[in-house]
Amino acid sequence: MPIVAHNDLPTFARLREEGQQILDPTLALHQDIRELHIGLLNIMPDAALAATERQFFRLIGESNQIAQFYVHPFTLKELTRGPEARAHIERYYQSFEHIRAEGLDALIITGANVTGPDLALEPFWQPLIEVVDWAYDNVCSTLCSCLATHAVMQFRYGEKRRRQATKRWGVFPHRVLERTHPLVADVNTCFDVPHSRFNDISHEQFTRAGLQVLVESDEAGVHIAVSPDGFRQVLFQGHPEYDTISLLKEYKREVGRFVSGARPDYPPFPDHYFGLQARAILDEHRQRVLIALAQKHTPPELPERLITASLNNTWHDTAEGVIGNWMGLIYQLTHLDRRQTFMAGIDPRDPLGLAGVFCR
């Protein structure tokens, strides 16, 4: 069932324009279908705040047909925001205090930008710990994306991410390692996932901490792992929520950083993303940029419209499948009262009843 437009957040109108079903709350009240309340802790910077919001709303709304989804975005007040983002948050987002009082069935935590190598020095560190610890005691399952995964691995499991020699950037093939785990049991056994990160948590680190790795890439490393109980925490290193053009936007931003002098080298292409024609167009654009800079002229804009039509999305359907499985399990396990974590009879230490199934 569709997402319920329970306020006038602009994302609802944007998704409606894209053809997604968005349900009016007056109609939702007359449907005899269970609702699920999903928190979205959005800690992305201002420039990516709304886009990240749309990506996760879209993925939630398209992933499952069994419930009405109320998605509750919130952020951390410790993050510095500009006037526009602050106004957006004040108008459309809820406070963590309100979220905590009302309760959630599930929680998604986005990635974030960091200013240095030590996550413990970031302004979001302590408040993020507070949210994650509250969620573990009060929310059926929490899904962490990229940087949030690295933070959770550090403060909850004692495993620090490691800097890679080069940025892991592009769309990479993955394989399912545990084909009978309910999160991935009925999705493609091989599928693509975008990655964009300088740091990595290795397979060895996940398993040493007692987590189970479900999906991995020979090139990009671990994508999905789950907490020792099999479900309470679902950790992503990749970005299955990305739009088709997300990596193009990142590439454009990096070209802009080169032009401004913020990076010393011209950015390489994301791996396995641009086709031959797109690469040729972008190689020509690179030469024009370098000539313009040498002559102290204004460089040309990146020709996005010539590139977008040739881009392929090879990850979204599987992302829907995984998120749909996650939502379905939450639907089966969480209490009807969202302030309570599980239905009667569910063991929080083994909510899926898989104790010993995946032990090595």
N, C-alpha and C positions, 0 to 999 in steps of 0.2 A: 504494500500500500504506500501511498505517497507521503511525503513530509507534510506536516500540518503548519500552515503559516499563522503561527500564534501571536505574531506582532508584525510591525511594518518594516522589518529589516530589509534593506534593498536587495540582498541576496535572493530572497524569495521571488521578487519581480524579475531579476536577471535569469534565474533558473526557469521561471515560467516562460520567458521569451525564448529560451532554448528548447522548449518543447517538453520539459519535464513536468510531471503531474505534481502540482502543489495544491493541497487541500485546504479549503476555507474552514476555520475552526467551528463554525456553526454547523457545517455538514459533518465534521468529524464527530460531533457530539451525538449524532443520530446513527452512527455506524457501530454495530455490535462487534467491534474488533479491539483487541487489547492494544493499549498504547505503551511505547517504550520511551523513556526519557534518557537521552544521550548527552553527556556533557562534552563540550569541545574546548579544552584549554588551549587557546591560541596565543602562543608566545613568539610568533614571528614578528620581524620588524615592520615598521609602518608600511613600507613599500609593498610588502607581500601579505599584509594582514587580510585584506578583503579577498584576494585571489586564493589564499590558503583556505579561508572560510568557505568559499564557493566549491573548491575541490573536494573538501571533506563532506559538505552538505550533499553534493552531487553523488559521491560514492555511497553515502548512507542511503540516500533516496532511491538509488537504482539497484541496490544490492539485495533487497528482500521484499517479499510480497505478503508477509504474515502480520504486519503490525503497522500502526500509525506512529511515526517517529517525531518526537518533540526534541529538537536539537537546541541545547542551551549553551551558547558561546560565552566564555568568560576569559579573563586574562589575569596577569599578576600586576598589582598596582606598583610594584617596585621597578617595573620596566619604564624607561624614559620614553615618552611619546610626544610627537609633534601635535600641533593644534587640531589638524584634520582627523588624525587617528584617535586622538583623545575624545573629540566630539562624537565620533562614530561609536567608540566604546561606551561612553557615558549614555548615549541614546539607546543602543541596541544590546549591549552586553549586560550580564548579571554579575554581581559580586560573588566571590567565593563564599562569603558568609551566607548569602542567600542560597547558593547551590548546596552548601552543607546542611542548611536547615531543611530544605525541601527534599533532598535526596536524589540519587541518580540510579538508573539501572546499569549504565555502563559509562565509561569515560575514555575519550581520545585525547592524547596530548601531542601537539604538533612539534616539529623541530623548531630551532631558534638559531639566530646568529650569535656568535661569541666574539669577545674582544681579545682573548688571550688563550694560552694552552691549558690553564688550570680552571676547570669548570667550577671548582669550589669557590673561586673568586668572583664569579659572575653574579650580578644583582638578583638573578632569578633562583640562585642555588637553594637558599634556606626556604623561601616560600614554595618552591617546587617540591622539596622534600615533604613539606607539610601537606601539600595536596596529595602526593603519592601515598604517603602513610595513611592519610584519612581514607583514601579510596580503597586501599587494601583491606581495611577493616569494615568498610561500609558500602562498597560497590562490587557488583558481581564480577566484573572484569575490566581491566584497564589496558588500552592499546596505546603503545608509545611509538612515535615516529622519529627515526634518525637521532638527532641530538638528544631528545628525551630518553631514548634507549641508552645512549652513552651515559647520561646522568644517572639513570636508575642502576645501571650496571656498576657505576662507581660507588654510589652511596648506599645501595642496598646489598650488593653482592661483592664489593671490594675489588672489582676488576676495572682498571683504568684503560681508556681507549689509547691507542698508539698512533702516532703521526705516521702517515705513509710518505714514501719518497715523492710521489706525485698525486695529484687529485684524482680520485676515482669518480669518473664523470662520463655518463653516457647511458645506454640501454644495453643490458647484459642478459644472456641466457641463464636460466636457473633450472634446477631440478628439485623435485620433492624427495626428501630423504625418508620420511615416515608417512607412507601412503595411506595408512589406516587411521591416522590421527584425525579426529572429526573436523578440525579446522581446514584440512587440505585433502580430505578423503575423496572428494568428487570433483576436484579441479584438474586442469591439465597437469600431467606429470612433469612436463617441461614448459616453461613460459618465460617471458621477458619481464624485467623490472628496471626502471630508471634508478640510478644512483647519482648522488652529488655530494661528495664529502672528502675531506682531507684526512680524516681519522678512521680507525677501524677497531672493532672488537672481533677477535679471531674466533674460529670454531673452538679451538682449545680453551680459550677464556670462558666461553659460554658453558661448555661442558664441565670445566673445572669448578664453576660456580654452581653446578647442579641443574642447569637449564637444559632443555631438550631442543636441539636444532631441527627444524622442520624443513626449511628450504634454504638452498645454498647455490652459489655460482662458483665455478672454477676461477673465473676472472675477478669477480666483485666480492667474493666472500659470502658470509652469512646474510640472509635477508630476514627470515622469520625464525624466532626462537620463543619458547614459552617457559614460564616459571616452573619450578620443580613440581608444583601441583597440577601442571598441565594446562591451566586456563586462566588463573587469576591475573596474570600479566602476560600480554602478548607483545613481543618486541620486534619492531621492524628496523632494519638498517637502510632499506631502500625507500623509494618514494612511489608506491603504486597509485597514489592519489594524483600524481602529476597529470596535467593536461597534455595534449599532443604537442603544443607549442611551448611548454614550460622550459625545456632545455634550450630552445631557440632564444627565449627571453634571457636566460642566464648567459648564453653566449654573447648576445648583444650587450648585456651589462658589462661583461668582461672586456669586450672590445672598447666600450666607453671608458673603462678604467685604464686601459692601455693608452688611449688618446689623451686622457687627463693626466697621465703620469703616475697613476696610483699603482700600476703594475709595470715591471720593466720589460716584459716580453709580450708579444702578440699571442693571444690565447689559442691553444690547439683546438681542434674540433672535438666535441663529445664523441666518445667511441660508439660505433654501430648506430648512429642516429641520422646523419645526413647522407643522402644518396649521391651518386656521381655528379648529377646535374647541379644539385645544391652545392656541393663542394667546389665545382668549377665556378659557380657564381660568386661564392664567398672568397675563393682564391683571388678572383679578379677584384673584388671589393677590397681585399687586403692590400693589394698593390696600389689601388687608388688612394687608400688611407695613408700608406707609407709615403707616397709621392706628395700628397697634400701636406703632411707633417714636415717633410723635408723642405718644402717650399714655403712653409709657415702659412699655409692656407687652411681654411676650415674643412675638415674631412667630410666626405659624403656620408649620408645616413645609410645604415645597413638596409639592404633591399628585402625586408621581411616578406612583402607580398609575393615576391618571386620564389620564395622558399616554402611558405606554409602549405601550399597545395601538394607538394611532393613528400611531405612528412607522413610517416605511418605511425599508428598507435598499435602496438603489439602487446600491451599489458593490461588494458582497462577491463577486459571481460574477465580475466582471471582474478584481478583485484576485486571485482564485484562478487565473484564466487567465494573468495576467502572472507570478505567482509560479510557476505550473506550467511556463510556458515557461522561466523562469530555471532551475528545477530540472532540467528536461529537458536544457538546454544544458550545465549542470554535469555531469550524468550522462554526456553524450557526450564531454566534454573532459577531465575531471579524471582523474588517475592512479588506478589501483586501490589504490596505497599512498597514504594520505591525507597522508603527510609529503612527498609529491612533488606538484608543482602541476598538471602537464599530462601527458596521454598522449604517447608518442613521436610526433613529427611535427607537433605543435601549436606554432604560432609565438606566443609570449606577447605579441608586439607587435600581433598580428592574429589572435586565437584563433578568431574566427568566419569568417575568410577573406573579410572584407568591405572590405579596403583599397581605397579610392577609390570605393566604391559610393555613399557618402553625402556625398562631398565637394561643396561648393557652388562 
